[in-house]
Structure formats: C-alpha cells, structure tokens
Amino acid sequence: MTIESDHPLEQIDVTDDRTDYLWYRTRVKVPKSCLTKSERKLVLEDAGDVAFVYFDEKFSEMKHGRHDQLATFTFDLPDKIAKKTGEAVDIAILSQTMGMAHNQQHMEAYKRGLLGSVLLCGHNITQGQWLMRPGLEDVDDDAAVADSGSKSVTWHPYAARSHEQKTLRWYAIELDVQALVDDEKKQGLLDDPENYPRYAIDMASMTKGQLWINGHHLGRYWLRRAPEKKDYKPCQWCGYGGWFWPDNVCRQHCGEYSQRYYHLPRSYLQLPSKANPQARNFLYVLEELEGDAEDISVARRISTQPRGHHDRPIHGSRPTLWALFTHVCAFAVLAGAAGLAVAAYKHYKAREGYVPIGEHDSTTAGANADAAPAGSASNANVNEGTGNTEGNRDSNTE
C-alpha cells in the first residue's frame, strides 16, 4: 500500500503501528547550492528514531537518535549527486521506530518519522510529491522470506569486513543439521522424544534485527550489554527500598549481554531422513545495524535445572548515605513522639491538684472567700488545700 501526500506524514499514523518501517520517497531537482561543499547536506529536522538514506537507489548513510528524543539528522550528499545540478534525483528515506519508552506520559501522543522540515543543500523540499509505503519488502511475509533462497534473489558470498558498513543487510546461513543429529545419537537422545535437547541461536556477534528458520519467524533480537561494574556494590546486588534508581535495582551479570540466546524449536528443523536424506536448513538474518554473521552458531542447552544458589541475586540494603538519612529521620520521629508524650504527661499532672470552683464549692472555700460562678472573673486567688484568699491579686479561674 503506497500513500501519496504533498508532505511527509507521521509514521505511526501511516503504519497503524503494525510495522517498524516506513519508506519516504521523493524526486527533486538538485539545487545550485549543492556545488558549494559546505552546503552539501541533507537535513531531517525532528526525525526519529532511525533513518537510512538512499540517493538514486544507492545507500548513503544511517543515523539514529538517542533514547526516545527526536533529533536532527544530517547526511553528507555524495559528490556524484551534488554535481547533478538541475537534474532530478530520487531520494529514499527508510524511517525506523525503536519502540516506546516505558512509563512515558501521554503515550497516545507519541509521534515518529519525518516530523520537521527536510532540507537539501539549504533548500526546503518538505512540500512536494511524497510517496510513503509501510514495511520492508517480504519482511512481514514469512513465506516470502522462505522463498528468498530461490533463484529470483541474488546472493553474494560473505565478505570478511562487509559487516562494518552500517546498513540493512540480509544474511542466508545454511545450518549443518547433520552435526546436531550425530550429537543426539552420541548422547542417546535421538529416539527419546521426551528428552530431546533444546537448541538456541547464539547471536552474540550481531546487534539488532530479526530471525527466520526455514520460513518460520523466530522473532527479534537485540544485543544489549548490562552496565559495567563501577563502584563498591557487588554485581548481583538487589534492593527495592526507597526511590527507584536503575543503577541500584537488581544489578546482575555486569557487562554481559542481557540476552544472546534465542530459542530454536526442534520442530522447525528439517532433519535428514530416509525420505529426505539431503534435507537443508536455512537461517535468514535481517541485521539492521552491524554484526559479524560468521560467528552466529547453534547452541545446545546442557542442563534443565535452575541456576545454582550462587547465581541468585543478593538482596542488600541501600547505600550508606541513604541508610544514614533514613535512620536520622526515624530517630527524629521517635524523639518527637517521646517529647509529645512527656509534655502530655506533665500537663496532666499539673492539672490534677486543682478543684474547679463553682457555686456548690462556696462553703468549702472558707468564710472570707468570695465564690464566683464557673467561668467568670473573680478577685480571689484560692490557695490549694487552705481555703484562704488574697484579695490583692486578680485571677481568672474556671
């Protein structure tokens, strides 16, 4: 499905969030300003998250933003294109989203793609004829990926340093399944369906992309390393008290990949048999950034038991400064409560010896005492336990 517009449209609205990719294509004349070397730039303002740029169907560069922030991408214009002043050239921009940041507010307003101006050698080419097409050809169709091994697709031998170029790249790898079968025979597991070994693809040499085996989509892979150990805390330190801080919550396996093994179902493999002794198995890899496909391998799980006790996270306390702060606060609260209790007790004892003066107490106050109704003012000061009065002092009694 191709959409035509007079300007680039927002990516998620066009793709309906069904694919990470959207092609933006336009055809423009090269302005004269491209003859100036300092102006030979293609600038994408407010773009995200990743952009691959092609001039006349040839790949030029890839740029990516940081975290979930939009960025301005600047691409160098190839000399061959810059010299075509006045001629029309094709510009294709493959925009890729990297997912939404977690715990983000107003996620319904999340936007990606080409959101700002598009400048070619300083000239604004945002307004014009733009064609947009969601998805990558065949990537969303597993059957098409399986057929990519046919003669209709031209494959080139793997070059040792070809992975250093950061661009989208397909790899087709034929797996040596016979070696897996021989290993199962050696382990005595070939005829024991309940104990078939579990396999996984080791993708430690790659970066980010997708996997297929014999036309079955194995999912996405993304190799990310955990932060390196930089302070006194052990690598497997865990603590969930207080404010959340990513560096302090469940730090495990510092500097290692968060996930490098991706499950390979045995049922997806075409194992050699009498009916099909030459069964072949192809692993197709779409690498979006960079990686060395020669080091991709199949791994077998050697244990079905959980990890040992020594691999469990260590639950510890918060850092010393935080612990000191919480202890001081707790002490302050306890001291305040104790102070209130002491003050209340003293107030109670101070009031315990006084007898309220009322009309019914006039006989007990002595012959010289002037009784006053409760709550009114009196010029008599009652001495506790005596009934005597001192007329030269004024007081208010209740």
C-alpha positions as CSV (number, residue, x, y, z in Angstrom):
1,M,0.0,0.0,0.0
2,T,1.5,3.3,-1.1
3,I,0.2,6.6,0.2
4,E,0.8,9.9,-1.7
5,S,0.9,13.3,0.0
6,D,2.3,16.8,-0.5
7,H,4.5,16.4,2.6
8,P,5.8,13.6,4.8
9,L,3.2,12.1,7.1
10,E,3.6,11.0,10.7
11,Q,4.9,7.4,10.7
12,I,2.7,5.7,13.4
13,D,-0.5,7.0,11.8
14,V,0.5,5.7,8.4
15,T,1.7,2.3,9.5
16,D,-1.0,1.8,12.2
17,D,1.8,0.6,14.4
18,R,1.9,-2.7,12.5
19,T,5.5,-2.4,11.3
20,D,8.6,-0.5,12.5
21,Y,9.5,0.7,9.0
22,L,8.1,3.3,6.6
23,W,9.6,4.4,3.3
24,Y,9.6,8.1,2.4
25,R,10.3,8.7,-1.3
26,T,10.5,11.9,-3.3
27,R,12.1,13.1,-6.6
28,V,13.6,16.6,-6.6
29,K,16.0,18.7,-8.7
30,V,19.4,19.3,-7.3
31,P,19.8,23.0,-6.4
32,K,22.8,25.0,-7.4
33,S,23.8,25.5,-3.8
34,C,24.9,21.9,-3.8
35,L,28.0,22.9,-5.7
36,T,29.3,24.5,-2.5
37,K,30.9,21.8,-0.4
38,S,29.8,23.3,2.9
39,E,26.2,23.1,1.7
40,R,26.2,19.5,0.5
41,K,23.9,18.2,3.2
42,L,20.5,16.5,3.5
43,V,19.0,17.6,6.8
44,L,16.0,15.9,8.5
45,E,14.7,18.1,11.3
46,D,12.7,16.5,14.2
47,A,13.1,12.9,13.0
48,G,13.1,9.6,14.8
49,D,14.2,7.1,15.7
50,V,16.5,5.8,12.9
51,A,16.9,6.9,9.3
52,F,18.5,5.2,6.3
53,V,19.1,7.4,3.3
54,Y,19.4,6.3,-0.3
55,F,20.2,8.6,-3.3
56,D,19.2,7.1,-6.7
57,E,18.6,3.7,-5.1
58,K,22.1,3.6,-3.6
59,F,22.7,3.5,0.1
60,S,24.4,6.6,1.6
61,E,24.3,6.7,5.4
62,M,22.4,5.7,8.6
63,K,21.7,8.0,11.6
64,H,19.9,7.3,14.8
65,G,18.7,9.4,17.7
66,R,19.2,9.0,21.5
67,H,16.7,7.3,23.8
68,D,13.1,8.5,23.0
69,Q,14.0,12.0,21.9
70,L,13.5,13.4,18.4
71,A,16.7,14.5,16.7
72,T,18.0,16.4,13.7
73,F,19.8,14.1,11.3
74,T,22.4,15.5,8.9
75,F,23.7,13.4,5.9
76,D,26.5,14.2,3.6
77,L,25.5,14.5,0.0
78,P,27.6,12.3,-2.3
79,D,29.7,14.2,-4.8
80,K,28.2,12.3,-7.7
81,I,24.7,13.6,-6.7
82,A,25.9,17.1,-5.9
83,K,27.2,17.5,-9.5
84,K,23.8,16.8,-11.0
85,T,22.8,20.4,-10.7
86,G,19.4,21.0,-12.2
87,E,18.8,17.3,-12.7
88,A,16.2,15.3,-10.9
89,V,17.3,12.7,-8.4
90,D,15.5,10.1,-6.3
91,I,15.7,10.4,-2.5
92,A,14.5,7.5,-0.4
93,I,14.4,7.6,3.4
94,L,13.7,4.5,5.4
95,S,12.5,5.5,8.8
96,Q,12.5,3.0,11.7
97,T,11.0,3.2,15.1
98,M,12.7,1.6,18.1
99,G,9.6,1.3,20.4
100,M,8.1,3.5,23.0
101,A,9.9,4.5,26.2
102,H,8.4,2.8,29.3
103,N,6.5,4.8,31.9
104,Q,6.1,7.7,29.4
105,Q,3.2,10.1,29.9
106,H,0.8,10.7,27.1
107,M,1.9,7.7,25.0
108,E,-1.1,8.3,22.8
109,A,0.7,11.5,21.5
110,Y,3.9,9.6,20.7
111,K,5.0,10.5,17.2
112,R,7.8,9.3,14.9
113,G,9.0,9.6,11.3
114,L,9.8,12.8,9.5
115,L,8.1,15.4,11.6
116,G,10.0,18.6,10.7
117,S,11.5,20.2,7.6
118,V,13.6,18.3,5.0
119,L,16.4,20.4,3.6
120,L,18.6,19.7,0.6
121,C,21.6,21.9,0.4
122,G,19.8,24.5,2.4
123,H,16.6,24.4,0.2
124,N,13.4,23.3,1.9
125,I,11.9,20.3,0.0
126,T,9.3,19.4,2.6
127,Q,6.5,20.5,0.3
128,G,6.3,18.4,-2.9
129,Q,5.3,14.9,-4.0
130,W,6.0,12.3,-1.4
131,L,5.3,8.6,-1.6
132,M,5.1,6.6,1.6
133,R,5.0,2.8,1.9
134,P,4.9,0.9,5.2
135,G,7.1,-2.1,5.9
136,L,10.1,-3.7,4.3
137,E,9.6,-5.9,1.2
138,D,9.0,-9.5,2.2
139,V,9.9,-8.9,5.9
140,D,6.3,-9.1,7.1
141,D,5.7,-12.3,5.0
142,D,7.4,-15.4,6.3
143,A,6.6,-17.4,3.2
144,A,8.4,-14.7,1.1
145,V,11.4,-15.0,3.3
146,A,11.4,-18.7,2.8
147,D,11.3,-18.3,-0.9
148,S,14.2,-15.8,-0.9
149,G,16.6,-18.7,-1.3
150,S,15.2,-19.2,-4.8
151,K,17.0,-18.1,-8.0
152,S,14.9,-14.9,-8.0
153,V,17.2,-13.5,-5.3
154,T,20.8,-12.8,-6.0
155,W,23.1,-13.6,-3.0
156,H,26.7,-12.6,-2.8
157,P,29.5,-14.6,-0.9
158,Y,30.1,-13.2,2.6
159,A,32.9,-10.7,2.8
160,A,35.0,-10.7,5.9
161,R,34.7,-7.0,6.5
162,S,31.3,-6.3,4.9
163,H,29.6,-6.2,8.3
164,E,31.4,-2.9,9.2
165,Q,29.1,-0.9,6.9
166,K,26.1,0.2,9.0
167,T,23.2,-0.6,6.7
168,L,20.3,-3.1,6.5
169,R,21.7,-6.4,5.4
170,W,20.3,-9.9,4.7
171,Y,22.3,-13.0,5.6
172,A,21.5,-16.5,4.5
173,I,23.2,-19.2,6.5
174,E,22.9,-23.0,5.9
175,L,22.9,-24.9,9.1
176,D,24.8,-28.2,9.5
177,V,21.9,-30.1,10.9
178,Q,23.6,-33.5,10.4
179,A,26.1,-32.4,13.1
180,L,23.2,-32.0,15.5
181,V,21.8,-35.4,14.7
182,D,25.1,-37.1,15.2
183,D,25.5,-35.4,18.6
184,E,22.0,-36.6,19.6
185,K,22.9,-40.1,18.6
186,K,26.1,-39.9,20.7
187,Q,24.1,-38.7,23.7
188,G,21.5,-41.4,23.2
189,L,18.7,-38.9,22.8
190,L,17.7,-39.4,19.1
191,D,15.0,-41.9,19.9
192,D,13.8,-40.3,23.1
193,P,11.2,-37.6,22.2
194,E,10.6,-36.7,25.8
195,N,14.3,-35.8,26.3
196,Y,15.1,-34.1,23.0
197,P,17.8,-31.5,23.5
198,R,16.9,-27.8,23.4
199,Y,18.6,-25.6,20.9
200,A,19.1,-21.9,20.6
201,I,20.8,-19.5,18.1
202,D,23.8,-17.7,19.6
203,M,23.6,-14.1,18.3
204,A,26.4,-12.6,20.4
205,S,28.2,-11.3,17.3
206,M,25.1,-9.3,15.9
207,T,23.3,-6.2,17.1
208,K,19.6,-5.8,16.2
209,G,17.3,-7.4,13.8
210,Q,15.1,-10.4,13.1
211,L,15.5,-14.2,12.5
212,W,13.8,-16.8,10.4
213,I,14.5,-20.5,10.1
214,N,13.0,-22.4,7.1
215,G,10.4,-19.7,6.8
216,H,9.4,-19.7,10.5
217,H,9.8,-16.3,12.2
218,L,11.9,-16.8,15.3
219,G,11.4,-13.2,16.4
220,R,13.5,-10.1,17.0
221,Y,16.9,-10.0,18.6
222,W,18.7,-7.0,20.2
223,L,22.0,-7.4,21.9
224,R,22.4,-5.0,24.8
225,R,25.1,-5.2,27.5
226,A,24.4,-4.6,31.1
227,P,26.3,-1.7,32.7
228,E,29.8,-2.3,33.8
229,K,30.7,-2.6,37.5
230,K,31.9,0.9,38.5
231,D,31.6,1.1,42.3
232,Y,31.8,-0.8,45.5
233,K,28.5,-2.6,45.2
234,P,28.6,-6.3,44.1
235,C,27.4,-7.1,40.6
236,Q,24.4,-9.1,41.8
237,W,23.3,-6.6,44.4
238,C,19.5,-6.2,44.6
239,G,17.4,-3.7,46.6
240,Y,14.0,-2.3,46.1
241,G,13.7,0.1,49.1
242,G,13.3,3.8,48.7
243,W,13.3,5.7,45.4
244,F,13.7,3.8,42.2
245,W,17.2,4.1,40.6
246,P,18.1,1.9,37.7
247,D,21.8,1.5,38.6
248,N,20.9,0.2,42.1
249,V,18.0,-2.2,41.4
250,C,18.8,-5.8,40.7
251,R,22.3,-5.3,39.1
252,Q,23.3,-8.7,37.8
253,H,25.9,-10.0,35.3
254,C,27.6,-6.6,34.8
255,G,28.9,-6.1,31.3
256,E,27.2,-9.2,29.9
257,Y,24.5,-9.4,27.3
258,S,21.0,-9.2,28.6
259,Q,20.0,-11.9,26.0
260,R,22.2,-13.6,23.5
261,Y,20.5,-17.0,23.0
262,Y,17.2,-17.2,21.0
263,H,15.1,-20.3,21.1
264,L,15.3,-22.6,18.0
265,P,12.3,-25.1,18.1
266,R,13.4,-28.5,17.0
267,S,10.1,-28.9,15.1
268,Y,11.2,-26.1,12.7
269,L,14.2,-28.1,11.6
270,Q,14.2,-30.4,8.6
271,L,16.1,-33.4,9.9
272,P,17.7,-35.9,7.5
273,S,15.6,-39.0,7.0
274,K,15.3,-41.9,4.5
275,A,12.7,-40.0,2.6
276,N,14.8,-36.8,2.6
277,P,18.4,-37.6,3.2
278,Q,19.6,-34.3,1.8
279,A,17.4,-32.0,4.0
280,R,18.6,-28.5,4.1
281,N,18.0,-25.8,6.7
282,F,18.5,-22.1,6.1
283,L,18.7,-19.4,8.7
284,Y,17.8,-15.9,7.4
285,V,19.0,-12.9,9.4
286,L,18.0,-9.3,8.8
287,E,20.6,-7.2,10.5
288,E,19.6,-3.5,11.0
289,L,22.9,-2.1,12.3
290,E,26.1,-4.1,12.2
291,G,27.3,-7.6,13.1
292,D,29.6,-10.5,12.0
293,A,27.4,-13.3,10.7
294,E,30.3,-15.7,10.5
295,D,30.2,-16.1,14.3
296,I,26.5,-17.0,14.5
297,S,26.2,-20.5,15.9
298,V,23.7,-23.1,17.3
299,A,24.0,-23.8,21.0
300,R,22.6,-26.8,22.9
301,R,21.3,-26.5,26.5
302,I,23.3,-28.9,28.7
303,S,21.2,-28.6,31.8
304,T,17.5,-28.4,32.6
305,Q,18.0,-27.5,36.2
306,P,17.7,-23.9,37.5
307,R,20.8,-22.0,38.2
308,G,22.6,-22.7,41.5
309,H,22.3,-20.8,44.7
310,H,25.4,-18.8,44.0
311,D,23.8,-17.2,40.9
312,R,20.8,-15.8,42.9
313,P,20.6,-12.1,43.4
314,I,22.0,-10.7,46.6
315,H,19.4,-8.6,48.5
316,G,21.2,-5.9,50.4
317,S,20.5,-2.6,52.0
318,R,20.5,0.8,50.3
319,P,23.8,2.7,50.0
320,T,25.3,4.1,53.3
321,L,24.2,7.7,52.7
322,W,20.6,6.6,52.2
323,A,20.7,4.3,55.2
324,L,22.1,7.2,57.4
325,F,19.3,9.5,56.1
326,T,16.5,7.0,56.9
327,H,18.0,6.3,60.4
328,V,18.1,10.0,61.2
329,C,14.5,10.5,60.1
330,A,13.4,7.5,62.1
331,F,15.2,8.9,65.2
332,A,13.7,12.3,64.7
333,V,10.2,10.8,64.6
334,L,10.7,8.7,67.7
335,A,12.2,11.7,69.6
336,G,9.3,13.9,68.6
337,A,6.8,11.2,69.7
338,A,8.6,10.9,73.1
339,G,8.6,14.6,73.6
340,L,4.9,14.8,72.9
341,A,4.2,12.0,75.4
342,V,6.3,13.7,78.1
343,A,4.6,17.1,77.5
344,A,1.1,15.5,77.7
345,Y,2.0,13.7,81.0
346,K,3.3,16.9,82.6
347,H,0.2,18.8,81.6
348,Y,-2.0,16.0,83.1
349,K,0.0,16.1,86.4
350,A,-0.2,19.9,86.6
351,R,-4.0,19.9,86.4
352,E,-4.5,17.0,88.7
353,G,-4.4,19.0,92.0
354,Y,-6.8,21.8,91.1
355,V,-10.5,21.7,92.1
356,P,-12.9,23.6,89.8
357,I,-14.7,26.4,91.7
358,G,-18.4,26.6,91.3
359,E,-21.4,27.8,93.3
360,H,-21.6,24.5,95.2
361,D,-18.0,25.0,96.4
362,S,-18.6,28.3,98.3
363,T,-19.0,26.6,101.7
364,T,-15.7,24.8,101.4
365,A,-13.7,27.9,100.4
366,G,-13.9,29.5,103.9
367,A,-15.9,32.4,105.4
368,N,-13.7,35.1,103.9
369,A,-13.8,33.6,100.3
370,D,-16.0,35.2,97.6
371,A,-17.4,32.5,95.4
372,A,-17.7,33.0,91.7
373,P,-19.6,31.1,89.1
374,A,-17.5,28.8,87.0
375,G,-16.0,30.6,84.0
376,S,-16.4,34.1,85.4
377,A,-13.8,36.5,86.7
378,S,-13.0,36.7,90.4
379,N,-10.7,38.8,92.5
380,A,-9.9,35.9,94.8
381,N,-6.9,33.6,94.4
382,V,-7.6,30.2,96.0
383,N,-4.7,28.5,97.7
384,E,-4.7,24.8,97.2
385,G,-5.9,23.0,100.3
386,T,-6.3,26.0,102.6
387,G,-9.5,27.9,101.6
388,N,-7.7,31.2,102.3
389,T,-8.0,34.1,99.9
390,E,-5.7,37.0,98.9
391,G,-7.8,40.0,97.9
392,N,-4.9,42.0,96.5
393,R,-4.4,39.6,93.4
394,D,-6.7,39.1,90.5
395,S,-7.0,35.9,88.6
396,N,-9.4,34.1,86.3
397,T,-10.5,30.7,87.5
398,E,-12.5,28.0,85.8
